[in-house]
Amino acid sequence: LEEAAFQLQQIFRIDISIAFNILGIESMRAGHYKAAYTCFKLAADRGYSKAQFNVGLCYEHGRGTEKDLQKAAFYYYLAASNCHPMAQYRYARCLLCHRPENEWDSLQKAVTFLERAAMAGLTEAQAYLGVFYLRGLQPKEKRGLKYLLLAAKSGDSQSRYHVGICYEKGLGVQRDLAEALRHHRQAAAAGNKDAQQRVQA
């Protein structure tokens, strides 16, 4: 009986959190930012990762509350720790953009979260990691190409363009101008301006 009561409490807690988060989304759409923030915060404090991510967005953009990048990073971290891919991506970006110079731990933590988000299928994380590995202090070209290909397959034209560059310059793959041109044409057809210029060149 105690176990059943505990399960009911958990279900109720989750349902309330979902309801608060939905109310927050509807309030945000209606332009009622303070009400939205309040709803997101109530759900986030109950441990609901989608609401934690939304609170992070509120703090990052100053919607319904004062802009505060440290608090945004904190709520992204909470959601990221609960396997929310977009929060993993945004938390990693916070770490990379606002870390002290040469802080190895922050860099490693950011890469770990980016890789989790990328493996969960988040195109933004795949694209970011691809370029990160190609242009890093110690480039890992094959790994970079792997992530760029994943993002390109998801329809990211900028990643498709970067795959073309990899084939053009032999980064992480054997140099192949015909394959480079094929990727540039695909990216150009999707409206990528860099690729359009490359095809003309």
Disulfide bonds with the S-S distance in Angstrom:
none
